[in-house]
Amino acid sequence: MSKAKVFVTRVIPAAGLDRVREFCDADVWSEPLPPSADVLRQKLSDCEGLLSLLTERIDGAVMDAAPRLRVISNYAVGFNNIDIPAATERGIPVGNTPGVLTDATADMAFALLISASRRIVESEKYAVAGHWKTWEPLGHIGQDLAGSTVGIVGMGRIGYAMASRCRGGWGMRVLYHDQRSNEQAERELGAERVPLDRLLAESDFISVHADLNDSTRGMFNAGAFAKMKPTAVFVNTARGPLVVEADLAAALTRGTIFAAGLDVTDPEPPRADNPLVGLRNCIVAPHIASATVSSRNAMAEIAADNLIAGLKGEPLRAWVNPEVAATRRS
């Protein structure tokens, strides 16, 4: 029996890729940069499965170029790169990799928080450049963490994990803004659900863990930054388009807020003229929140499971559009 042909848009950890290669006739894109849209359509023309990354835009046109496509498995928690209604309309199940990035992403958010607030990256560059001549009483003074207030925007799994670190490790007061109440956060962390304006005004640290949708796109703009404390530290490990980057750069340059730590930008990577790149009080990391051995391996395993289940006509392990079950392609 011949194996189903699939296209894998990047080399992923062997924990998943080995299983894909065992079960499928896998064409794996090994270049360091993602395939272009034209190459993607060409590669998919006779494929039954696709294992994609956030870097690939999978829209209706791409799906129409793949008449045999029976499953899309996204190696990511998010799936904003995929037109889910278009996939559902065409009977194509879509999978993602949720639930395995919580601790790694929360750790990264806190790493950015403490690094930006204590000016660690800025001072390290200062020392390496040879400017450190003696102990400086007024040099590189940052913000205190213990007993401060953290504002969590989006109190889901990752937001809760971040709040737990801030509360348990540094005794921070926790405010959060979300469409829904999180009873566990309120009960175990003493978290208080508040309107966004109050969170922005009272928080010493703002950590973003919100979904990207039409209502949240660009929610952190000039108006939002103007409501923050001049000592505030802003952290985003969620999605780049949640932030109007020119407004954040202006707030950092003018001293409207103290510092920022970003693991995501819009686009990724940032353009050479992005005003955030090179600012002394802004840390820009290359989207590495999930970059731990266990997290990336777990993502690969789930992505492989989703792909193989889709090819077998079985329920996906992590199914974005389970409503397609009755009309899925065979």
C-alpha positions as CSV (number, residue, x, y, z in Angstrom):
1,M,0.0,0.0,0.0
2,S,1.5,3.4,-1.0
3,K,2.0,6.0,1.5
4,A,0.1,9.3,1.5
5,K,2.1,12.2,0.1
6,V,2.6,15.2,2.5
7,F,4.5,18.4,2.5
8,V,6.2,19.6,5.6
9,T,7.1,23.3,5.3
10,R,10.2,23.2,7.7
11,V,12.4,20.7,9.5
12,I,10.8,20.1,12.9
13,P,12.1,18.0,15.8
14,A,12.7,14.3,15.2
15,A,10.1,13.4,17.9
16,G,7.4,14.2,15.3
17,L,9.2,14.3,12.0
18,D,10.4,10.7,12.3
19,R,6.8,9.5,12.7
20,V,5.7,11.6,9.7
21,R,8.4,10.1,7.5
22,E,7.5,6.6,8.7
23,F,3.8,6.9,7.9
24,C,3.9,9.2,5.0
25,D,5.8,10.0,1.7
26,A,7.1,13.2,3.2
27,D,8.6,16.1,1.2
28,V,10.3,18.2,3.8
29,W,11.4,21.8,3.0
30,S,14.9,22.0,4.4
31,E,15.8,25.6,3.4
32,P,16.3,28.1,6.3
33,L,13.5,30.4,5.1
34,P,9.9,29.3,4.5
35,P,8.7,28.4,1.0
36,S,7.2,31.2,-1.1
37,A,3.4,31.1,-1.8
38,D,4.1,29.9,-5.4
39,V,6.4,27.1,-4.1
40,L,3.8,26.1,-1.5
41,R,1.1,25.8,-4.1
42,Q,3.3,23.8,-6.4
43,K,4.4,21.4,-3.6
44,L,0.8,20.9,-2.5
45,S,-0.6,20.1,-5.9
46,D,-0.6,16.4,-5.4
47,C,-0.4,16.2,-1.6
48,E,-3.0,14.7,0.8
49,G,-1.5,16.4,3.9
50,L,0.3,19.6,5.0
51,L,2.3,20.2,8.1
52,S,2.7,24.0,8.3
53,L,4.1,26.7,10.5
54,L,2.8,30.2,11.4
55,T,5.1,31.5,8.7
56,E,2.9,30.1,5.9
57,R,-0.3,31.8,4.9
58,I,-2.8,28.9,4.1
59,D,-5.8,30.6,2.4
60,G,-8.5,29.4,0.0
61,A,-6.2,29.8,-3.0
62,V,-3.6,27.6,-1.5
63,M,-6.2,25.0,-0.6
64,D,-7.7,25.1,-4.1
65,A,-4.2,24.4,-5.5
66,A,-4.3,21.1,-3.5
67,P,-7.5,19.2,-4.6
68,R,-6.4,16.1,-2.8
69,L,-5.6,17.8,0.5
70,R,-7.3,16.1,3.5
71,V,-5.6,17.6,6.5
72,I,-3.6,20.7,7.6
73,S,-1.5,20.3,10.8
74,N,-0.1,23.5,12.1
75,Y,3.0,23.3,14.2
76,A,1.8,26.0,16.6
77,V,-0.8,26.8,19.2
78,G,-2.1,29.7,17.1
79,F,-3.7,29.3,13.7
80,N,-4.1,32.9,12.4
81,N,-2.1,31.9,9.4
82,I,-4.9,29.5,8.2
83,D,-8.2,30.5,6.8
84,I,-10.3,28.2,9.0
85,P,-13.7,28.9,7.4
86,A,-12.2,28.2,4.0
87,A,-10.8,24.9,5.3
88,T,-14.1,23.9,6.8
89,E,-15.9,24.8,3.6
90,R,-13.6,22.5,1.7
91,G,-13.9,19.7,4.2
92,I,-10.3,19.9,5.4
93,P,-9.6,19.3,9.1
94,V,-7.1,21.6,10.8
95,G,-5.0,20.8,13.8
96,N,-2.8,22.8,16.2
97,T,-0.6,22.1,19.1
98,P,-2.1,23.6,22.3
99,G,-1.4,22.8,26.0
100,V,2.3,22.1,25.8
101,L,3.7,25.6,25.7
102,T,2.2,27.0,28.9
103,D,5.2,26.9,31.2
104,A,7.8,27.7,28.6
105,T,5.9,30.7,27.4
106,A,5.2,31.9,31.0
107,D,8.9,31.5,31.8
108,M,9.8,33.6,28.7
109,A,7.3,36.3,29.6
110,F,8.8,36.6,33.1
111,A,12.3,36.5,31.7
112,L,11.4,39.5,29.5
113,L,9.8,41.2,32.4
114,I,12.7,40.9,34.7
115,S,15.3,41.6,32.0
116,A,13.5,44.8,30.8
117,S,12.8,46.1,34.3
118,R,16.3,45.5,35.5
119,R,17.9,46.7,32.3
120,I,19.9,43.4,32.0
121,V,20.4,43.4,28.2
122,E,21.2,47.1,28.1
123,S,23.8,46.9,30.8
124,E,25.3,43.7,29.4
125,K,25.9,45.5,26.1
126,Y,27.4,48.4,28.0
127,A,29.8,46.1,29.8
128,V,30.8,44.1,26.7
129,A,31.4,47.4,24.8
130,G,34.1,48.3,27.3
131,H,32.2,51.2,28.9
132,W,32.1,49.7,32.4
133,K,35.0,51.4,34.2
134,T,33.8,51.2,37.9
135,W,30.8,50.6,40.0
136,E,28.3,53.4,39.3
137,P,25.8,54.5,42.0
138,L,23.4,55.9,39.4
139,G,24.1,53.4,36.6
140,H,21.4,51.2,35.1
141,I,18.8,51.7,37.8
142,G,15.7,49.6,37.1
143,Q,12.3,48.9,38.6
144,D,11.5,46.9,41.8
145,L,9.5,43.7,41.4
146,A,8.7,42.6,44.9
147,G,5.3,43.7,46.1
148,S,4.5,45.5,42.8
149,T,1.4,45.1,40.7
150,V,1.2,42.9,37.5
151,G,-1.6,43.3,35.0
152,I,-2.4,40.2,33.0
153,V,-4.3,40.8,29.7
154,G,-5.8,37.4,28.9
155,M,-6.1,35.1,31.9
156,G,-6.0,31.8,30.1
157,R,-3.5,29.0,30.8
158,I,-0.4,31.0,30.0
159,G,-1.7,34.2,31.6
160,Y,-2.5,32.2,34.8
161,A,1.0,30.6,34.7
162,M,2.6,34.0,34.4
163,A,0.4,35.5,37.2
164,S,1.3,32.5,39.4
165,R,5.0,33.2,38.9
166,C,4.6,36.8,39.8
167,R,2.4,36.2,42.8
168,G,4.2,33.2,44.2
169,G,7.8,34.3,43.6
170,W,7.6,38.1,44.1
171,G,4.4,38.6,46.1
172,M,2.9,40.7,43.4
173,R,-0.7,41.9,43.4
174,V,-2.5,40.5,40.4
175,L,-5.0,42.4,38.2
176,Y,-6.4,40.9,35.1
177,H,-8.6,41.8,32.1
178,D,-10.5,39.1,30.2
179,Q,-13.9,38.6,28.7
180,R,-14.5,35.8,31.3
181,S,-13.8,35.5,34.9
182,N,-11.1,33.1,36.0
183,E,-12.2,31.7,39.3
184,Q,-9.0,29.7,39.9
185,A,-6.9,32.9,39.5
186,E,-9.2,34.8,41.9
187,R,-9.3,32.0,44.5
188,E,-5.6,30.9,44.4
189,L,-3.8,34.1,43.4
190,G,-6.1,36.7,44.8
191,A,-6.4,38.1,41.3
192,E,-8.9,40.9,40.6
193,R,-10.7,41.2,37.3
194,V,-10.8,44.8,36.2
195,P,-11.6,47.0,33.2
196,L,-8.6,47.4,30.9
197,D,-8.2,51.1,31.6
198,R,-7.9,50.4,35.3
199,L,-5.4,47.6,34.7
200,L,-3.3,50.0,32.5
201,A,-3.4,52.7,35.1
202,E,-2.5,50.7,38.2
203,S,-0.1,48.0,36.9
204,D,3.7,48.3,37.2
205,F,4.0,45.4,34.7
206,I,1.6,44.6,31.9
207,S,2.0,41.1,30.4
208,V,-0.1,40.3,27.3
209,H,-1.6,36.8,26.7
210,A,-4.6,37.7,24.6
211,D,-5.8,36.0,21.4
212,L,-5.5,37.9,18.1
213,N,-8.9,38.8,16.6
214,D,-10.7,41.8,15.1
215,S,-11.4,43.2,18.6
216,T,-7.8,42.9,19.9
217,R,-5.8,43.8,16.9
218,G,-3.9,47.0,17.7
219,M,-5.4,47.3,21.2
220,F,-2.1,48.5,22.5
221,N,-1.8,51.8,20.8
222,A,-0.9,55.4,21.8
223,G,-4.0,55.8,23.9
224,A,-3.3,52.6,25.8
225,F,0.4,53.5,26.5
226,A,-0.6,57.0,27.6
227,K,-2.7,55.4,30.4
228,M,0.2,53.4,31.8
229,K,2.6,54.6,34.5
230,P,5.9,56.2,33.3
231,T,7.6,53.4,35.3
232,A,5.6,50.6,33.6
233,V,7.2,47.7,31.8
234,F,5.2,46.2,28.9
235,V,5.7,42.5,27.9
236,N,4.2,40.8,24.8
237,T,4.6,37.1,24.2
238,A,1.2,36.6,22.5
239,R,1.0,38.1,18.9
240,G,2.7,41.0,17.3
241,P,-0.4,42.6,15.7
242,L,-1.9,43.2,19.2
243,V,0.5,46.2,19.3
244,V,0.8,49.3,17.2
245,E,4.6,49.2,17.1
246,A,5.1,52.8,16.0
247,D,3.1,53.9,19.1
248,L,5.1,51.6,21.4
249,A,8.3,53.0,20.0
250,A,7.1,56.6,20.6
251,A,6.1,55.7,24.2
252,L,9.5,54.2,24.9
253,T,11.4,57.1,23.3
254,R,9.5,59.8,25.1
255,G,9.5,58.1,28.4
256,T,5.8,57.5,28.5
257,I,6.6,54.0,29.8
258,F,9.9,52.7,31.2
259,A,10.7,49.6,29.0
260,A,9.3,46.8,26.9
261,G,10.1,43.1,26.3
262,L,8.8,41.5,23.1
263,D,9.0,37.9,21.8
264,V,6.7,38.7,18.9
265,T,6.6,41.5,16.3
266,D,4.6,42.5,13.3
267,P,5.8,41.3,10.9
268,E,8.3,38.6,11.9
269,P,11.2,39.2,11.7
270,P,10.8,43.0,12.1
271,R,11.8,45.1,9.1
272,A,15.2,46.9,9.2
273,D,13.5,50.2,9.7
274,N,11.3,49.0,12.6
275,P,11.6,51.8,15.2
276,L,11.7,49.3,18.1
277,V,14.9,47.6,16.9
278,G,17.9,49.1,18.6
279,L,16.0,51.1,21.3
280,R,18.0,50.7,24.6
281,N,14.8,50.1,26.6
282,C,13.3,47.5,24.4
283,I,14.2,43.9,24.2
284,V,13.2,42.1,21.0
285,A,13.6,38.3,21.0
286,P,13.1,36.2,17.9
287,H,9.8,34.4,18.9
288,I,11.5,31.8,21.2
289,A,8.9,31.4,24.0
290,S,8.4,27.7,23.0
291,A,12.1,27.1,22.4
292,T,12.7,24.4,25.1
293,V,13.4,20.8,24.4
294,S,10.3,19.4,25.9
295,S,7.9,22.0,24.4
296,R,9.2,21.7,20.9
297,N,9.3,17.9,21.0
298,A,5.7,17.9,22.3
299,M,4.6,20.2,19.6
300,A,6.2,18.0,17.0
301,E,4.5,14.9,18.4
302,I,1.0,16.5,18.4
303,A,1.6,17.9,14.9
304,A,2.5,14.4,13.7
305,D,-0.5,12.9,15.5
306,N,-2.8,15.4,13.9
307,L,-1.4,14.9,10.4
308,I,-1.6,11.1,10.6
309,A,-5.1,11.1,12.1
310,G,-6.3,13.3,9.4
311,L,-4.9,11.0,6.7
312,K,-6.6,8.0,8.4
313,G,-9.9,9.8,8.6
314,E,-9.8,9.8,12.4
315,P,-10.5,12.6,14.9
316,L,-7.5,14.9,15.3
317,R,-5.7,15.0,18.6
318,A,-6.1,18.8,18.7
319,W,-8.8,19.8,16.3
320,V,-9.4,23.4,15.5
321,N,-12.5,22.8,13.4
322,P,-14.2,19.6,14.6
323,E,-17.4,20.7,12.9
324,V,-16.0,19.6,9.6
325,A,-16.1,15.9,10.7
326,A,-19.4,15.2,8.9
327,T,-18.2,16.7,5.6
328,R,-14.5,16.0,5.6
329,R,-12.7,15.0,2.4
330,S,-12.1,11.3,2.0
